[in-house]
C-alpha cells in the first residue's frame, strides 16, 4: 500500500450531511490531484465513511484515524474490511485505537487487553496485519503496533516522540504521526488558535501522560498550554515553517506525515491551506 510522504487528517471530510456531501467529494478529489498520498478520517469513523471517499477518487488511500474499538464490533469491521478491500484493493488502511475513558465511559476497562482481543478477532476475520495500524503513544502500544499491525499512527505528538517511536518500532513498520499546522504569520494569533484546539485534549489522560513522558510539566499543560508545548506540538507560521516541521518528522523516522490544518473555523475544510501546503511539499 503506497501512502506517499504526506497525507491529510480531517474531521470535515466525514460529514453525513447531504447538503455538504458534494463539496466533501470534490475536496477529496482535489487532495488526490494535489498529490497527497492519503486521507485520514478523524474521530471514530465507520468504514462506510472511507468507502464514500474511495469511490469518489481513483488513487489516494483512505484511512480511519482512528476507529474506536469500543464503537465498532470486530466481526462487523472485519466483514466491512473484506468487502471494501475486495472492491478496492490497496486503497484502505484500518486505523484502530482505544479512545479515552471520558468518551467511552464504563466500557473503558483494560484498554491494552481489549485491543489485543480485538486484534485476535480481526485475525480470525481475515484482516491482514499489513492493512491495519494502531493509535500508539506509549511504549507498550507502540510495541503492539510493531508486532500486531503494520505500524503506528500517533496523535498530538512532537518530533521527539517520532524519534522515540521509531526506536521502538525498528526499521520496518510504518510510522505515520499526525502533525498539527496553523498557517498564520501572526505568532500570537496562531498560538491562540492552537490553544483553542489543544484545550479539547488537555483533560484527556492518555495525551497528558504522553506529553509528560516527553518532558513537559503540569505547568506546561495548564491554561491552554505553554508556549513551549504549543510550539512543539504545532507547526506554526508560514509555509516554510510547515515544510521544515514536516522535514523534521521525516528526519526523525516518520515514513508518512499526516497534516491536520487548524484554523479559526474548524467546521470548514481548509482547502486553501491544503493547496498552499501542497506547493511546498512537492
C-alpha positions as CSV (number, residue, x, y, z in Angstrom):
1,X,0.0,0.0,0.0
2,X,1.5,3.3,-1.1
3,X,0.8,6.2,1.3
4,X,3.3,8.7,0.0
5,X,5.3,11.0,2.2
6,X,2.4,13.3,3.3
7,X,-1.3,12.9,3.9
8,X,-4.2,14.9,5.3
9,X,-6.1,14.4,8.5
10,X,-9.6,15.7,8.5
11,X,-12.8,15.6,10.5
12,X,-14.7,17.6,8.0
13,X,-14.5,15.0,5.2
14,X,-16.6,12.5,7.1
15,X,-19.8,14.6,7.4
16,X,-23.0,12.7,6.7
17,X,-24.9,15.9,6.0
18,X,-26.3,15.5,2.4
19,X,-26.1,19.3,2.0
20,X,-22.3,19.2,2.1
21,X,-21.7,15.8,0.6
22,X,-20.9,17.1,-2.9
23,X,-18.3,19.6,-1.5
24,X,-16.7,16.8,0.5
25,X,-16.3,14.6,-2.5
26,X,-14.9,17.5,-4.5
27,X,-12.4,18.2,-1.7
28,X,-11.3,14.6,-1.6
29,X,-10.8,14.5,-5.3
30,X,-8.7,17.7,-5.1
31,X,-6.5,16.3,-2.4
32,X,-5.7,13.5,-4.8
33,X,-4.9,15.9,-7.6
34,X,-2.7,17.9,-5.3
35,X,-0.5,14.9,-4.7
36,X,-1.3,13.9,-1.2
37,X,-0.9,10.2,-0.6
38,X,-3.7,9.5,1.9
39,X,-6.7,11.0,3.6
40,X,-7.1,10.1,7.3
41,X,-10.7,10.5,8.5
42,X,-10.7,11.8,12.1
43,X,-12.8,10.9,15.1
44,X,-14.1,7.4,15.1
45,X,-15.4,6.9,11.5
46,X,-17.0,3.8,10.2
47,X,-15.6,2.0,7.2
48,X,-18.6,3.3,5.2
49,X,-17.1,6.8,5.5
50,X,-13.9,5.6,3.9
51,X,-15.8,3.8,1.1
52,X,-17.5,7.1,0.2
53,X,-14.2,8.8,-0.4
54,X,-12.5,5.9,-2.1
55,X,-15.4,5.7,-4.6
56,X,-15.1,9.4,-5.3
57,X,-11.3,9.1,-6.1
58,X,-9.1,6.9,-8.1
59,X,-5.7,6.5,-6.3
60,X,-5.5,8.1,-2.9
61,X,-5.5,5.8,0.2
62,X,-8.2,6.4,2.8
63,X,-7.5,5.5,6.4
64,X,-9.6,5.6,9.6
65,X,-7.8,7.9,12.1
66,X,-8.9,6.4,14.4
67,X,-11.7,3.9,14.5
68,X,-12.6,3.2,18.2
69,X,-12.6,-0.4,19.1
70,X,-15.4,0.3,21.6
71,X,-17.8,1.7,19.0
72,X,-17.3,-0.8,16.1
73,X,-17.5,-4.6,16.8
74,X,-14.6,-6.5,15.4
75,X,-16.7,-9.0,13.5
76,X,-18.5,-6.2,11.7
77,X,-15.3,-4.3,11.0
78,X,-13.7,-7.5,9.5
79,X,-16.7,-8.1,7.2
80,X,-16.7,-4.5,6.0
81,X,-13.0,-4.6,5.6
82,X,-13.2,-7.7,3.4
83,X,-15.9,-6.1,1.3
84,X,-14.1,-2.8,0.8
85,X,-10.7,-4.2,0.1
86,X,-12.2,-6.7,-2.3
87,X,-13.8,-3.9,-4.3
88,X,-10.8,-1.5,-4.0
89,X,-7.6,-3.4,-3.2
90,X,-4.7,-1.3,-1.8
91,X,-6.9,1.7,-1.1
92,X,-8.0,1.3,2.6
93,X,-6.0,1.3,5.8
94,X,-7.7,0.4,9.0
95,X,-6.6,2.7,11.9
96,X,-7.6,1.4,15.3
97,X,-7.5,3.0,18.8
98,X,-8.7,2.6,22.4
99,X,-10.0,6.1,22.6
100,X,-10.4,7.6,26.1
101,X,-12.4,6.8,29.2
102,X,-14.1,10.2,29.1
103,X,-15.5,9.3,25.7
104,X,-16.2,5.6,26.3
105,X,-17.5,5.6,29.9
106,X,-17.7,2.4,32.0
107,X,-16.9,0.2,29.0
108,X,-13.3,1.5,29.1
109,X,-11.6,-1.2,31.1
110,X,-8.1,-2.8,30.5
111,X,-7.7,-1.0,27.2
112,X,-4.5,-2.8,26.2
113,X,-6.0,-6.2,26.8
114,X,-9.1,-5.1,24.9
115,X,-7.0,-4.1,21.9
116,X,-5.2,-7.4,21.9
117,X,-8.5,-9.3,22.0
118,X,-9.8,-7.0,19.2
119,X,-6.8,-7.8,17.1
120,X,-7.3,-11.5,17.7
121,X,-10.8,-11.2,16.4
122,X,-9.6,-9.3,13.3
123,X,-7.1,-12.1,12.7
124,X,-9.9,-14.6,12.8
125,X,-11.9,-12.4,10.5
126,X,-9.2,-12.3,7.9
127,X,-8.0,-8.7,8.3
128,X,-4.3,-8.8,7.3
129,X,-1.8,-7.2,9.7
130,X,-0.3,-5.2,6.8
131,X,-3.7,-3.4,6.4
132,X,-4.1,-2.0,9.9
133,X,-2.3,0.4,12.2
134,X,-2.6,1.4,15.8
135,X,-3.1,4.8,17.5
136,X,0.0,4.2,19.7
137,X,1.5,6.7,22.1
138,X,3.3,4.8,24.9
139,X,6.0,2.1,24.6
140,X,3.6,-0.8,25.2
141,X,1.1,0.1,22.4
142,X,4.0,1.1,20.1
143,X,5.4,-2.4,20.6
144,X,1.9,-3.8,19.8
145,X,1.8,-1.7,16.6
146,X,5.2,-3.2,15.6
147,X,4.2,-6.8,16.4
148,X,0.4,-6.9,15.6
149,X,-0.1,-4.3,12.9
150,X,1.6,-2.6,10.0
151,X,2.8,0.2,12.3
152,X,1.6,3.3,14.3
153,X,-0.4,6.5,13.8
154,X,0.5,8.6,16.9
155,X,-1.6,11.8,17.5
156,X,-0.7,15.0,19.4
157,X,3.0,14.4,19.4
158,X,6.3,16.1,18.9
159,X,9.4,15.5,16.8
160,X,10.9,13.9,19.8
161,X,8.0,11.4,20.1
162,X,8.6,10.5,16.5
163,X,12.2,9.8,17.2
164,X,11.4,7.6,20.2
165,X,8.6,5.8,18.4
166,X,11.0,4.8,15.5
167,X,13.4,3.4,18.1
168,X,10.7,1.1,19.4
169,X,9.2,0.2,16.0
170,X,12.5,-0.6,14.4
171,X,13.3,-0.3,10.8
172,X,10.3,-1.9,9.1
173,X,6.9,-0.8,10.4
174,X,5.0,2.2,9.2
175,X,5.3,5.4,11.4
176,X,2.7,8.0,10.4
177,X,2.5,10.7,13.0
178,X,-0.3,13.4,12.9
179,X,1.2,16.9,12.8
180,X,-0.9,19.9,13.6
181,X,-0.4,23.0,11.5
182,X,-1.5,26.6,12.0
183,X,-0.7,28.8,8.9
184,X,-0.5,32.3,10.3
185,X,2.4,34.8,10.3
186,X,1.0,36.4,13.4
187,X,2.5,34.1,16.0
188,X,0.3,35.4,18.9
189,X,-2.8,34.7,16.9
190,X,-1.5,31.4,15.7
191,X,-0.8,30.3,19.3
192,X,-4.3,31.5,20.3
193,X,-5.9,29.2,17.6
194,X,-3.6,26.4,18.6
195,X,-4.6,26.7,22.3
196,X,-8.3,26.7,21.5
197,X,-7.7,23.4,19.6
198,X,-5.4,21.9,22.3
199,X,-7.9,22.7,25.1
200,X,-10.1,19.8,24.0
201,X,-7.3,17.3,24.6
202,X,-5.9,18.9,27.8
203,X,-8.2,16.9,30.1
204,X,-7.6,13.5,28.4
205,X,-5.1,11.5,30.5
206,X,-3.8,9.4,27.5
207,X,-2.5,12.6,26.0
208,X,-1.3,14.3,29.1
209,X,0.6,11.2,30.2
210,X,2.2,11.1,26.7
211,X,3.3,14.7,26.9
212,X,4.7,14.2,30.4
213,X,6.8,11.3,29.1
214,X,8.2,13.8,26.6
215,X,9.3,16.1,29.4
216,X,6.5,18.6,29.7
217,X,5.4,19.6,33.2
218,X,2.0,20.2,34.8
219,X,2.6,23.9,34.2
220,X,3.2,23.3,30.5
221,X,-0.2,21.6,30.3
222,X,-2.2,24.2,32.1
223,X,-4.1,27.3,30.8
224,X,-4.2,26.1,27.2
225,X,-0.6,25.0,27.1
226,X,2.7,26.9,27.5
227,X,4.5,28.4,24.5
228,X,7.0,25.6,24.7
229,X,4.3,22.9,24.4
230,X,2.3,24.7,21.7
231,X,5.4,25.3,19.6
232,X,6.5,21.7,19.9
233,X,3.1,20.2,19.1
234,X,2.1,22.6,16.3
235,X,3.8,23.8,13.2
236,X,3.1,27.5,13.5
237,X,3.9,30.3,11.0
238,X,4.4,30.4,7.2
239,X,4.7,27.7,4.6
240,X,8.5,27.4,5.2
241,X,7.8,26.7,8.9
242,X,5.4,23.9,7.9
243,X,7.8,22.5,5.4
244,X,10.6,22.5,7.9
245,X,8.5,20.7,10.6
246,X,7.4,18.0,8.2
247,X,11.1,17.5,7.2
248,X,12.0,17.2,10.9
249,X,9.5,14.4,11.4
250,X,10.8,12.6,8.3
251,X,14.3,13.0,9.6
252,X,13.3,11.6,13.0
253,X,11.9,8.5,11.4
254,X,8.4,9.2,10.1
255,X,7.5,7.4,6.8
256,X,4.3,9.4,6.2
257,X,3.4,12.7,7.9
258,X,-0.3,13.3,8.4
259,X,-1.1,17.0,8.4
260,X,-4.0,18.4,10.3
261,X,-4.6,22.1,9.4
262,X,-6.1,24.0,12.3
263,X,-8.0,27.2,11.6
264,X,-10.3,29.6,13.4
265,X,-13.2,27.9,11.6
266,X,-12.9,24.2,12.4
267,X,-16.2,23.4,10.6
268,X,-15.0,24.2,7.2
269,X,-12.4,22.1,5.2
270,X,-9.3,24.2,5.0
271,X,-8.9,23.8,1.2
272,X,-6.9,26.9,0.6
273,X,-4.3,25.8,3.2
274,X,-4.2,22.3,1.7
275,X,-3.4,23.9,-1.7
276,X,-0.7,26.1,-0.3
277,X,1.0,23.3,1.6
278,X,0.9,21.1,-1.4
279,X,3.1,23.7,-3.3
280,X,6.0,23.4,-0.8
281,X,6.0,19.6,-0.2
282,X,6.5,18.6,-3.8
